[in-house]
Amino acid sequence: MSIKLSVLDRSPTNEGENPAQGILNTVRLAQKADELGFHRFWVSEHHGSEVLAGSSPEVFISHLISKTDRIRIGSGGVMLQHYSPYKVAENFNLLSVLAPGRVDLGVGRGPGGLPVTTRALSPAVHSETIPFTEKMEHLDLYLQSEGVEGLRAQPLPSVPPELHVLGTGESSAELAAKQGLPFVYAHFINGDEQLLKNSLSVYRTRFNFSKGRTPGLILALSVLFADTEEEAKRLADEKITYKVHFDSGKTISIFSLELAERLGQQANEPYTIKAEPTSLLYGTKETLLNKIHEISLLHNIEEVMILPTAHEFEQRIQAYEWLSAGIKQYQKGEKIR
């Protein structure tokens, strides 16, 4: 089975670096991904973070499309709970005018930050609560020429942005299926095999074909390379995810214990923190590519979006080069070197 390779980058800032360097590194990585023939390059949305610098994907995308030639550029994703669907549609329609056929709009329902940043993004003057599903429906319509009740998000591009639903469970899969939209499963956030299987089943069996679109699935994987399988396992075991479980039933995954504790303290409700191994695929160049191929084959998914665990720029560049060369060799049946 042929596999498309795409990339998610979160603009990490290493210790001792200015956050601006994380942004500049992402620009160079997008250019490298374009050069190597990757299908998509997506940037994330995080607020109030000292380690993940990308806070405004729509602004970042406008720069990245001007610095690349072919690759699709998109958001992984816009946190729609904070924004007006109409304004998001305007932003991405404008981006699609600037780069027809190259713009993706991945949308997530998470906060992208701590409660204090959520309050800052959604001040009391805009306190009207609109269900996320309704926001998604309106966003989808605004991206189309008919708009909502005659209101259209100008400018209308010749090729609309490609809208995707991001998620880690059955509810997000069902939302994507109901609206007849592509679904991106964030395995790097929740790699539970049964949950992945159930979510994909929900998406495939409930997909709404009346929208005139066909199903589309992307599996977003965190990957870790090492020279030996033993070293890869040792490094993978050191990667910890802290899950903050609130009494209200909401769970948020954080990769720093300090940030997890801050999040819990700011939430004004009882919470517990559980440390778990990070969901990732690890191995040598050869074994990791085998694992990527096996998981895509097992779940019949033809596009994989990779997120290297390494924050260092050169290591991420190396991961792109290894994966690009290796997947081409793999698909030709050649031995991976």
C-alpha positions in Angstrom: 0.0 0.0 0.0 1.3 3.4 -0.9 1.6 5.8 2.0 1.5 9.6 1.8 3.8 11.3 4.4 2.9 14.6 6.0 4.3 16.6 8.9 3.0 18.4 12.0 5.3 20.9 13.6 4.6 22.6 16.9 7.5 25.2 16.8 9.2 24.0 20.0 11.6 26.2 21.8 14.7 24.6 23.3 16.3 25.6 26.6 18.3 28.8 26.2 16.5 29.7 22.9 14.3 32.7 22.2 10.8 31.6 21.1 11.4 33.5 17.9 14.0 30.8 17.0 11.3 28.1 17.2 9.2 30.0 14.6 12.2 30.5 12.3 13.1 26.8 12.6 9.6 25.9 11.5 9.9 28.0 8.4 13.1 26.1 7.5 11.5 22.8 8.2 8.5 23.6 6.0 11.0 24.3 3.2 12.8 21.0 3.8 9.5 19.1 3.8 8.5 20.8 0.5 11.9 19.9 -1.0 11.6 16.2 0.1 8.1 15.8 -1.4 6.0 15.6 1.8 2.2 16.0 1.1 1.3 18.5 3.9 3.0 20.6 6.5 0.8 21.7 9.4 1.4 24.0 12.3 -0.3 24.0 15.7 -2.0 26.5 18.0 -0.7 26.8 21.6 -1.3 29.8 23.9 0.7 31.0 26.8 3.4 28.4 26.3 7.1 28.9 26.9 8.0 25.8 25.0 5.7 25.7 22.0 5.8 29.1 20.1 3.1 28.8 17.5 0.1 30.8 18.7 -1.6 31.9 15.5 -1.6 29.3 12.7 -3.5 31.4 10.2 -0.8 34.1 10.4 1.9 31.5 10.2 0.3 29.8 7.2 0.3 33.1 5.3 4.1 33.3 5.6 4.7 29.6 5.0 2.8 29.5 1.7 5.0 32.3 0.5 8.2 30.4 1.5 7.3 27.1 -0.2 6.3 26.0 -3.7 4.2 22.9 -3.8 3.4 21.4 -0.4 0.0 21.9 1.2 0.1 24.2 4.3 -2.4 24.0 7.1 -3.4 24.2 10.7 -3.2 21.3 13.1 -5.3 22.9 14.3 -7.3 26.0 14.8 -9.0 25.8 18.3 -12.5 26.8 17.1 -14.0 27.1 20.6 -12.2 30.5 21.0 -13.3 32.0 17.7 -16.1 33.1 15.3 -16.6 30.5 12.5 -17.2 33.4 10.2 -13.9 35.0 10.9 -12.0 31.7 10.7 -13.7 31.2 7.3 -12.7 34.7 6.1 -9.1 34.0 7.2 -8.8 30.7 5.4 -10.7 31.8 2.3 -8.2 34.7 1.9 -5.3 32.2 2.4 -6.8 30.0 -0.3 -7.0 33.0 -2.7 -3.2 33.5 -2.1 -2.4 29.8 -2.6 -5.2 28.0 -4.5 -5.3 24.3 -3.8 -2.6 24.4 -1.1 -4.4 25.4 2.1 -5.8 23.1 4.8 -7.9 24.0 7.8 -7.6 21.5 10.5 -9.9 22.2 13.4 -9.8 21.0 17.0 -12.0 21.4 20.0 -9.3 21.6 22.7 -8.3 24.9 24.4 -4.7 24.9 23.2 -3.6 26.3 26.6 -4.3 26.8 30.2 -7.6 28.2 31.7 -6.0 31.7 32.1 -5.3 31.9 28.3 -8.8 30.5 27.5 -10.3 33.3 29.6 -8.1 35.9 27.8 -9.2 34.6 24.4 -12.9 34.5 25.3 -13.6 37.6 27.4 -17.0 38.0 29.2 -18.3 40.5 26.5 -18.4 37.5 24.2 -19.8 35.0 26.7 -22.6 33.6 24.5 -22.0 29.8 24.3 -22.4 28.2 20.9 -22.2 24.4 20.8 -19.0 23.2 19.0 -21.0 21.1 16.6 -22.9 24.1 15.5 -19.7 26.1 15.1 -18.3 23.4 12.9 -21.5 23.3 10.7 -21.4 27.0 10.2 -17.7 27.0 9.5 -18.2 24.3 6.8 -21.0 26.4 5.2 -19.1 29.7 5.3 -16.2 28.0 3.4 -18.7 27.2 0.6 -20.2 29.7 -1.8 -23.7 29.6 -0.3 -22.6 30.7 3.2 -25.1 30.8 6.1 -28.4 32.5 5.5 -27.0 34.4 2.6 -23.9 35.6 4.5 -20.7 34.5 2.7 -17.1 34.7 3.9 -15.3 36.8 1.4 -13.2 36.6 -0.6 -14.4 33.4 -2.2 -11.4 31.4 -3.5 -11.4 29.4 -6.7 -10.4 26.4 -4.6 -11.8 26.4 -1.0 -9.5 25.4 1.9 -9.7 21.7 2.7 -11.5 21.4 6.1 -10.5 18.6 8.5 -11.7 17.5 11.9 -9.0 16.7 14.5 -9.6 14.4 17.4 -8.7 11.5 19.7 -12.0 9.6 20.1 -15.4 8.5 18.9 -17.1 11.8 19.4 -14.8 13.7 17.1 -14.9 10.8 14.6 -18.7 11.0 14.6 -18.7 14.8 14.1 -16.4 14.4 11.1 -18.6 11.6 9.7 -21.8 13.5 10.2 -20.5 16.5 8.3 -18.8 14.4 5.6 -15.3 15.8 6.4 -11.8 14.2 6.6 -10.8 13.0 10.1 -7.4 13.2 11.6 -6.8 10.9 14.6 -4.1 12.3 16.9 -2.4 9.0 17.9 0.4 11.0 19.6 -2.2 12.3 22.2 -4.0 9.0 22.7 -2.5 5.9 21.2 -5.0 3.4 22.8 -5.4 0.8 20.1 -9.0 -0.1 20.9 -10.0 3.6 21.0 -8.3 4.1 17.6 -10.1 1.1 16.1 -13.5 2.2 17.5 -13.0 5.8 16.3 -12.2 4.7 12.8 -15.1 2.3 12.7 -17.5 5.1 13.8 -16.1 7.4 11.1 -16.4 4.8 8.3 -19.8 3.4 9.2 -21.5 6.7 9.8 -19.9 8.9 7.1 -22.5 11.2 5.5 -22.1 10.8 1.7 -24.9 13.3 1.0 -22.5 16.2 1.4 -20.9 15.0 -1.9 -17.5 14.3 -0.4 -15.6 11.1 0.2 -14.0 9.9 3.4 -10.5 10.9 4.2 -8.3 9.6 7.1 -5.0 10.8 8.4 -3.1 9.2 11.3 -0.9 11.6 13.2 2.0 9.8 14.9 4.8 10.9 17.1 8.0 9.2 16.0 11.4 8.6 17.7 14.6 7.3 15.9 17.8 5.9 17.4 20.7 3.8 16.2 19.6 0.7 17.9 16.2 -0.7 19.0 17.4 -0.8 22.6 18.4 2.8 22.6 15.1 3.8 21.0 13.2 2.0 23.7 15.2 3.6 26.4 14.5 7.1 25.0 10.9 6.3 24.5 10.5 5.1 28.1 11.7 8.6 29.2 8.9 10.3 27.3 6.1 11.0 29.8 2.6 12.5 29.2 0.8 14.0 32.2 -3.0 13.7 31.9 -5.0 16.1 34.0 -8.4 14.5 34.9 -11.0 16.9 36.1 -14.1 16.0 38.1 -16.3 17.4 35.3 -15.0 14.6 33.1 -12.7 16.6 31.0 -9.1 15.4 30.4 -6.2 17.4 29.1 -2.8 15.9 28.1 0.3 17.9 29.0 4.0 17.0 28.4 5.3 18.9 31.5 4.4 18.1 35.1 4.9 21.8 36.0 2.4 22.9 33.4 0.0 20.1 34.4 0.0 21.3 38.0 -0.5 24.9 36.9 -3.4 23.9 34.7 -5.1 22.0 37.5 -4.6 24.8 40.0 -6.2 27.4 37.6 -9.2 25.3 36.8 -11.2 25.9 40.0 -12.4 22.3 40.3 -11.0 19.1 41.7 -8.5 17.3 39.6 -5.9 14.4 39.5 -2.8 14.1 37.5 -1.7 10.7 36.1 1.7 10.1 34.4 1.6 7.8 31.4 4.1 6.8 28.7 3.8 9.0 25.7 2.0 7.5 22.7 4.7 7.2 20.0 6.3 4.8 17.5 10.0 4.2 18.1 12.9 2.2 16.5 15.8 2.3 14.1 15.3 3.7 10.6 14.3 0.3 9.4 12.1 -0.9 12.2 10.3 2.4 12.6 9.3 2.4 8.9 8.1 -1.1 9.3 5.9 0.0 12.3 4.5 2.9 10.3 3.7 0.6 7.4 2.1 -2.0 9.7 -0.1 0.5 11.6 -1.3 2.1 8.4 -1.9 -1.3 6.8 -3.7 -2.6 9.9 -6.1 0.4 9.9 -6.2 0.9 6.1 -4.9 4.5 6.3 -3.0 5.9 3.4 -1.7 9.1 4.9 0.5 9.4 8.0 1.3 12.8 9.6 4.6 12.6 11.6 5.6 14.6 14.6 9.2 13.9 15.6 9.7 13.8 19.4 13.1 15.6 19.0 12.9 19.3 19.6 16.4 20.0 18.2 16.3 21.5 14.7 19.0 19.2 13.2 17.4 16.1 14.6 14.0 17.0 13.1 15.6 17.7 9.7 17.3 14.3 10.0 14.0 12.6 10.8 12.4 14.2 7.7 15.3 13.0 5.5 15.3 9.5 6.9 11.6 9.1 6.6 11.4 10.5 3.1 14.2 8.4 1.7 13.2 5.3 3.7 9.5 5.3 2.6 10.5 5.6 -1.0 12.9 2.6 -0.7 10.3 0.7 1.3 7.6 1.2 -1.4 10.0 0.1 -4.1 10.8 -3.1 -2.1 14.4 -2.1 -1.6 16.4 -2.6 1.6 16.3 0.5 3.8 19.8 1.8 4.5 
